[in-house]
Amino acid sequence: MRRLFLALCAFLMLATTHAAAQSAAEAKLCGPGTDHARIVASCNRILTTYKLTTNNRALFLWWRAVAYVNQSDMDRGLSDIEAAIKLVPDNPAFYIGRAQVFLQKGNFQDALDSLDEVLRRNPKNAVAYALRGQILVNMKNPTRALQDIEEAIRLDPKIALAYNARGLIALERGELDKAIADFDTAIKLDANGVAFYSNRGSAFYHKRELTRALADLDQALKLDPKRPEPYRYRGLVFAELGEFEKARGNLRQALALNPTYDRVHDDLAKVERDAAARTAAAASPSSDTSSPAAPSSAPSPAASSSSSTTAALTPVPPPFIIPTPTISATPEIRVALVISNSTYDHVARLANPENDARAVEETLRNIGFNGVQTVSNLRRDAMISALKRFAAEAEGADWAVIYYAGHGIEVGGVNWLVPVDAALKSDRDVQFEAVPVEQILGAAEGAKKLSLIVLDACRDNPFVTQMRVANSARAVGRGLAPIEPHRGTVVFYSAKHGQIAMDGSGPNSPFVSALVQHMRTPGLEINKVFRLVRDDVLNATNARQEPFVYGTLPAQDFYFAGQ
């Protein structure tokens, strides 16, 4: 069906462009094919040589975009699709193609926006629902993903991409038989779907049906020998079988195809440990050399998009499904830095920060944060060094969270956090002895999905009463000033601007007591956590303290303790 469709599209394209291009043979080269460099060259000649109608120019831009994408030149491909959309804004295929390039680049929200445009124009476009479901799977939103996937299947029961996406949800939930059944259906509908074989192979691997896993992974590589994911899983299968040299070879090939495939480095290290353990066991006089190697814990399966699908017959080009890099279904990488400043050199000691920081640290570890750094009583240079180290760790993580408990101060509308060695005898000293909140925000901004700063710093501040104001333009405020973080960064104050946070009578402040309770609760979306904390603190303080959120989150849902 897909070949018939592509052939019909190519025929229609050639028929309408023959007069303008003056050569059907030339026009045919700028279309679907596997020689991508030649396609780009032919499209370049047509687009620069011949006078084309608006529709034909958009069509040739489309095919050049497909060739660029298949050469991994996403930026040029996206540029051509955008140009095609400007020429023919009513073509849904262009929006679907643009969504796939955004998916390839990891810009999930832009991809969703492009698909929303398709569905606004045509609420019955099954391909758009299926692809949107796939993107939502990658964004860890299975509930919304299933709604789109089921709608895609209802509109078109033969759309392979939808079954693949549904299979990935089942795979992540550990429902291996359901996952395999959906991958089976996807393969029956599209026998050339590389991702379908790769994903089914990973499902068989997790089910410990290693022979069947190898067969699927071999087929995936037969269809596309340049996909790194099947090599990785084939390496893991060989490691389970104790064939460590083959495991190393496959994992190294995965890295050669994708040098940024970081998980493969961990896999190689695991293979070396298992191989060394096997050698040591074989050398032991009491060992049973016939025993197989102990099975390792299997990594989570990889999510990916289909490499092809079928769309309704139309005289415009089909929505191409771009082969995308596998997106891991393993838990998100979430890192945190917890800072508590209690023992100050020049003012009285604060009672709660260390206890509050300990409670936050314990909660973050319990809900699955990958790395939690905890530091306390930092001088200014140590505080800056800790932020610098964390910025490197936050770069590329999914979540980066910084919690600070201690003194903070607002001077001239600028917020500062106070290290323990600060004296702050004058408002002029702030810039030399304190750390600007903007620097805290910068340390977390490298996270891919969410940067969260929790400032438990709006305390009754003794520095304010002892500080000499040298410049009236630098008025010293009560509490912290409002803040406007960049999109994707959220700042949560324990007390809104101008208010003071209270320590309470228990081991933790009312703010932290509420915060850790709701962070631990499964199924609470992050905005609901903020609202519940606010209400609890208002109740506990008789409305004298109101936690406040500054900044906006992207459209996806975020959960501290999972759904």
TORLO-380983 format. One line per 3 residues: number of its first residue (from 1); for each residue x negated, y, z negated of C-alpha. Coordinates in steps of 0.2 Angstrom, whole numbers, plus 5000, padded with zeros to 4 digits. Example, Ala and Ser with C-alpha at 12.3 -4.5 7.8 and 13.67 -1.06 7.14 Angstrom:
2
1) 4938,4978,4961 | 4932,4995,4964
This chain:
563
1) 5000,5000,5000 | 4986,5012,4995 | 4976,5008,5011
4) 4992,5011,5022 | 4995,5028,5012 | 4977,5034,5015
7) 4978,5029,5033 | 4994,5038,5035 | 4987,5053,5027
10) 4971,5053,5038 | 4982,5051,5053 | 4993,5066,5048
13) 4978,5076,5044 | 4970,5072,5061 | 4986,5075,5071
16) 4988,5093,5063 | 4970,5098,5064 | 4965,5092,5082
19) 4969,5108,5090 | 4960,5119,5077 | 4945,5108,5075
22) 4944,5103,5093 | 4937,5086,5089 | 4947,5072,5081
25) 4931,5062,5078 | 4923,5076,5069 | 4939,5079,5058
28) 4940,5060,5054 | 4923,5062,5045 | 4930,5074,5033
31) 4942,5062,5024 | 4942,5047,5013 | 4926,5036,5014
34) 4911,5030,5005 | 4897,5040,5013 | 4899,5055,5002
37) 4884,5066,5008 | 4890,5063,5026 | 4908,5068,5021
40) 4902,5084,5013 | 4891,5089,5029 | 4906,5086,5041
43) 4918,5096,5030 | 4905,5110,5029 | 4904,5110,5048
46) 4923,5110,5050 | 4926,5124,5036 | 4913,5135,5043
49) 4915,5132,5062 | 4933,5131,5066 | 4948,5142,5063
52) 4960,5133,5053 | 4978,5135,5047 | 4980,5138,5028
55) 4986,5120,5025 | 4972,5112,5035 | 4959,5122,5026
58) 4966,5117,5010 | 4966,5099,5015 | 4948,5099,5021
61) 4943,5108,5005 | 4952,5093,4996 | 4942,5080,5005
64) 4925,5089,5002 | 4930,5091,4983 | 4933,5072,4982
67) 4916,5069,4990 | 4907,5081,4978 | 4915,5072,4963
70) 4910,5055,4969 | 4892,5063,4970 | 4895,5068,4951
73) 4895,5087,4957 | 4910,5091,4946 | 4907,5110,4947
76) 4908,5111,4966 | 4922,5099,4967 | 4932,5109,4954
79) 4928,5125,4964 | 4935,5117,4980 | 4951,5111,4972
82) 4954,5128,4964 | 4952,5136,4982 | 4964,5123,4989
85) 4977,5127,4975 | 4975,5146,4979 | 4979,5142,4997
88) 4993,5129,4994 | 4999,5132,4976 | 5014,5120,4978
91) 5004,5104,4981 | 5005,5093,4966 | 4990,5082,4972
94) 4978,5097,4970 | 4984,5099,4951 | 4982,5081,4948
97) 4965,5081,4956 | 4960,5096,4945 | 4966,5087,4930
100) 4954,5072,4934 | 4939,5084,4936 | 4943,5092,4919
103) 4944,5074,4912 | 4927,5070,4919 | 4920,5086,4911
106) 4928,5082,4895 | 4940,5097,4895 | 4955,5088,4889
109) 4966,5103,4886 | 4963,5110,4903 | 4967,5093,4910
112) 4983,5093,4901 | 4988,5111,4906 | 4985,5106,4925
115) 4996,5090,4923 | 5009,5101,4914 | 5010,5112,4929
118) 5014,5096,4940 | 5028,5091,4928 | 5035,5108,4928
121) 5037,5107,4946 | 5042,5089,4947 | 5047,5081,4931
124) 5048,5064,4940 | 5030,5063,4945 | 5024,5046,4938
127) 5006,5048,4942 | 5005,5064,4931 | 5014,5055,4917
130) 5002,5041,4918 | 4986,5052,4919 | 4993,5063,4905
133) 4995,5047,4894 | 4977,5042,4898 | 4971,5059,4893
136) 4981,5058,4877 | 4973,5041,4873 | 4956,5049,4875
139) 4961,5063,4863 | 4967,5050,4850 | 4985,5054,4851
142) 4993,5037,4854 | 5010,5042,4849 | 5012,5056,4863
145) 5002,5045,4875 | 5014,5030,4873 | 5029,5042,4877
148) 5021,5047,4893 | 5015,5030,4898 | 5032,5022,4896
151) 5040,5036,4906 | 5027,5033,4920 | 5032,5015,4920
154) 5050,5019,4920 | 5048,5030,4935 | 5036,5018,4944
157) 5034,5001,4937 | 5019,4998,4949 | 5008,5011,4943
160) 4992,5002,4937 | 4984,5017,4927 | 4999,5017,4915
163) 4996,4999,4910 | 4978,5002,4908 | 4981,5016,4896
166) 4994,5006,4886 | 4981,4992,4885 | 4968,5004,4878
169) 4980,5009,4864 | 4983,4990,4860 | 4965,4987,4861
172) 4961,5001,4848 | 4974,4994,4837 | 4967,4977,4837
175) 4981,4969,4847 | 4970,4960,4859 | 4983,4949,4867
178) 4994,4964,4871 | 4979,4973,4878 | 4974,4959,4889
181) 4992,4957,4895 | 4992,4975,4901 | 4975,4974,4909
184) 4981,4959,4918 | 4996,4969,4925 | 4984,4983,4930
187) 4973,4971,4939 | 4988,4963,4948 | 4993,4980,4954
190) 4976,4986,4959 | 4963,4972,4961 | 4949,4985,4964
193) 4951,4994,4948 | 4934,4994,4940 | 4940,5001,4924
196) 4953,4987,4922 | 4940,4973,4923 | 4928,4982,4912
199) 4942,4985,4898 | 4948,4967,4899 | 4931,4961,4898
202) 4928,4971,4882 | 4945,4964,4875 | 4939,4946,4879
205) 4922,4951,4870 | 4931,4957,4855 | 4942,4941,4855
208) 4925,4931,4856 | 4930,4923,4873 | 4913,4927,4879
211) 4914,4917,4896 | 4929,4926,4901 | 4922,4942,4896
214) 4907,4939,4907 | 4917,4935,4922 | 4927,4951,4920
217) 4911,4962,4918 | 4903,4953,4932 | 4918,4958,4943
220) 4917,4976,4937 | 4899,4977,4942 | 4903,4969,4959
223) 4915,4982,4963 | 4904,4996,4956 | 4886,4992,4952
226) 4883,5010,4946 | 4895,5010,4931 | 4885,5009,4915
229) 4899,5003,4903 | 4900,4985,4910 | 4881,4983,4908
232) 4883,4988,4890 | 4896,4976,4886 | 4888,4962,4896
235) 4872,4966,4885 | 4883,4964,4870 | 4890,4947,4876
238) 4872,4941,4880 | 4867,4946,4862 | 4881,4936,4855
241) 4876,4921,4865 | 4858,4923,4858 | 4851,4927,4876
244) 4841,4942,4870 | 4831,4946,4885 | 4847,4947,4896
247) 4855,4958,4883 | 4840,4970,4883 | 4840,4970,4902
250) 4858,4975,4903 | 4858,4988,4890 | 4842,4996,4898
253) 4852,4996,4914 | 4866,5005,4906 | 4854,5018,4899
256) 4846,5020,4916 | 4863,5024,4924 | 4868,5036,4910
259) 4853,5042,4899 | 4865,5051,4887 | 4874,5034,4883
262) 4868,5036,4865 | 4877,5021,4858 | 4866,5010,4868
265) 4851,5015,4858 | 4860,5008,4843 | 4864,4992,4853
268) 4846,4989,4858 | 4840,4992,4840 | 4853,4979,4834
271) 4847,4967,4847 | 4829,4968,4841 | 4835,4965,4823
274) 4845,4950,4828 | 4831,4943,4839 | 4819,4945,4825
277) 4830,4936,4813 | 4832,4922,4825 | 4813,4921,4827
280) 4811,4921,4808 | 4824,4908,4806 | 4816,4897,4819
283) 4799,4898,4810 | 4806,4893,4793 | 4804,4874,4789
286) 4821,4873,4782 | 4830,4882,4796 | 4841,4873,4808
289) 4835,4879,4825 | 4851,4872,4833 | 4862,4885,4824
292) 4868,4899,4835 | 4864,4917,4830 | 4875,4925,4818
295) 4888,4935,4827 | 4886,4953,4825 | 4901,4965,4822
298) 4908,4970,4838 | 4909,4989,4843 | 4926,4996,4847
301) 4931,4995,4866 | 4928,5008,4878 | 4942,5019,4885
304) 4942,5024,4904 | 4953,5029,4917 | 4958,5019,4932
307) 4948,5021,4948 | 4963,5020,4959 | 4982,5021,4960
310) 4997,5023,4972 | 5008,5038,4975 | 5023,5041,4985
313) 5021,5044,5004 | 5019,5062,5008 | 5010,5072,5022
316) 4999,5079,5009 | 4983,5070,5002 | 4986,5057,4988
319) 4982,5061,4970 | 4964,5054,4969 | 4960,5045,4953
322) 4942,5049,4950 | 4931,5036,4942 | 4927,5043,4925
325) 4914,5039,4912 | 4920,5027,4898 | 4926,5037,4883
328) 4924,5027,4867 | 4938,5021,4857 | 4927,5021,4841
331) 4931,5033,4827 | 4927,5051,4829 | 4910,5058,4824
334) 4914,5069,4809 | 4901,5078,4799 | 4901,5089,4784
337) 4891,5101,4773 | 4896,5104,4755 | 4888,5118,4746
340) 4890,5123,4728 | 4882,5138,4720 | 4885,5138,4701
343) 4869,5143,4692 | 4865,5161,4696 | 4849,5170,4691
346) 4856,5187,4687 | 4874,5183,4682 | 4884,5171,4672
349) 4885,5153,4677 | 4901,5147,4686 | 4910,5132,4678
352) 4919,5124,4693 | 4909,5124,4709 | 4899,5108,4706
355) 4914,5098,4700 | 4924,5105,4715 | 4910,5101,4727
358) 4908,5084,4720 | 4927,5080,4723 | 4927,5087,4741
361) 4911,5077,4745 | 4919,5061,4738 | 4935,5064,4747
364) 4926,5067,4764 | 4916,5051,4762 | 4932,5041,4757
367) 4942,5046,4773 | 4928,5041,4784 | 4916,5056,4788
370) 4901,5049,4796 | 4889,5061,4787 | 4891,5072,4772
373) 4877,5083,4766 | 4878,5090,4749 | 4867,5103,4742
376) 4869,5114,4726 | 4861,5130,4718 | 4853,5136,4734
379) 4841,5151,4735 | 4844,5161,4751 | 4830,5153,4761
382) 4836,5136,4756 | 4854,5140,4761 | 4849,5146,4778
385) 4838,5130,4780 | 4853,5119,4775 | 4864,5128,4788
388) 4851,5126,4802 | 4849,5108,4798 | 4868,5105,4799
391) 4870,5115,4815 | 4859,5102,4823 | 4869,5088,4816
394) 4886,5097,4821 | 4880,5099,4839 | 4890,5086,4849
397) 4900,5079,4834 | 4919,5079,4835 | 4922,5088,4819
400) 4911,5099,4809 | 4917,5104,4791 | 4908,5116,4779
403) 4914,5118,4761 | 4907,5132,4751 | 4910,5135,4732
406) 4902,5149,4723 | 4902,5168,4724 | 4906,5178,4739
409) 4908,5196,4742 | 4915,5208,4755 | 4905,5224,4759
412) 4911,5237,4772 | 4923,5224,4779 | 4909,5211,4781
415) 4910,5194,4771 | 4894,5187,4763 | 4891,5172,4753
418) 4879,5174,4738 | 4864,5163,4735 | 4859,5160,4717
421) 4843,5171,4718 | 4853,5186,4723 | 4852,5202,4712
424) 4863,5213,4723 | 4859,5229,4713 | 4865,5240,4728
427) 4876,5238,4742 | 4861,5240,4753 | 4853,5224,4746
430) 4867,5213,4753 | 4860,5211,4770 | 4843,5205,4763
433) 4849,5194,4748 | 4866,5186,4754 | 4871,5175,4769
436) 4884,5182,4781 | 4899,5171,4784 | 4897,5173,4803
439) 4881,5162,4800 | 4892,5149,4791 | 4903,5149,4806
442) 4889,5147,4818 | 4882,5132,4810 | 4898,5123,4813
445) 4902,5129,4831 | 4894,5115,4840 | 4908,5103,4836
448) 4917,5097,4852 | 4935,5097,4844 | 4936,5106,4827
451) 4925,5117,4817 | 4933,5120,4799 | 4925,5131,4786
454) 4933,5130,4768 | 4928,5145,4758 | 4931,5143,4740
457) 4922,5160,4736 | 4936,5172,4732 | 4931,5173,4713
460) 4931,5186,4700 | 4914,5193,4706 | 4902,5201,4693
463) 4891,5208,4706 | 4905,5220,4711 | 4904,5229,4694
466) 4885,5230,4693 | 4882,5235,4711 | 4877,5253,4715
469) 4886,5259,4731 | 4873,5269,4741 | 4884,5272,4756
472) 4902,5276,4754 | 4905,5268,4771 | 4900,5251,4763
475) 4915,5250,4751 | 4914,5234,4741 | 4931,5225,4742
478) 4940,5213,4730 | 4939,5195,4736 | 4935,5192,4754
481) 4940,5202,4770 | 4951,5194,4784 | 4942,5185,4797
484) 4945,5182,4816 | 4935,5166,4821 | 4933,5160,4838
487) 4946,5148,4846 | 4943,5130,4839 | 4936,5136,4823
490) 4948,5137,4807 | 4943,5146,4791 | 4953,5141,4775
493) 4951,5153,4761 | 4955,5147,4743 | 4963,5164,4741
496) 4969,5176,4754 | 4960,5192,4758 | 4960,5204,4743
499) 4965,5190,4730 | 4954,5181,4717 | 4954,5162,4716
502) 4957,5154,4699 | 4947,5140,4690 | 4962,5133,4681
505) 4960,5122,4665 | 4956,5105,4672 | 4940,5098,4679
508) 4944,5105,4696 | 4952,5122,4702 | 4970,5122,4708
511) 4964,5124,4725 | 4952,5109,4726 | 4964,5098,4716
514) 4978,5101,4730 | 4965,5101,4744 | 4958,5083,4740
517) 4975,5076,4736 | 4982,5081,4753 | 4966,5077,4763
520) 4967,5059,4757 | 4985,5057,4762 | 4987,5047,4779
523) 4998,5054,4792 | 4997,5072,4787 | 4992,5083,4802
526) 4979,5096,4797 | 4991,5111,4798 | 5003,5102,4786
529) 4988,5099,4774 | 4985,5118,4774 | 5004,5122,4771
532) 5005,5109,4757 | 4989,5116,4748 | 4996,5133,4749
535) 5012,5129,4741 | 5004,5118,4727 | 4992,5133,4723
538) 5006,5146,4723 | 5016,5135,4711 | 5001,5131,4700
541) 4996,5149,4698 | 5013,5157,4697 | 5011,5165,4715
544) 4995,5174,4709 | 4984,5164,4722 | 4989,5160,4740
547) 4977,5150,4750 | 4976,5157,4768 | 4971,5150,4785
550) 4962,5161,4798 | 4960,5155,4816 | 4970,5144,4828
553) 4968,5126,4833 | 4970,5118,4850 | 4985,5109,4855
556) 4980,5092,4849 | 4984,5085,4832 | 4970,5083,4819
559) 4972,5071,4804 | 4960,5070,4789 | 4965,5052,4784
562) 4972,5046,4801 | 4990,5043,4807
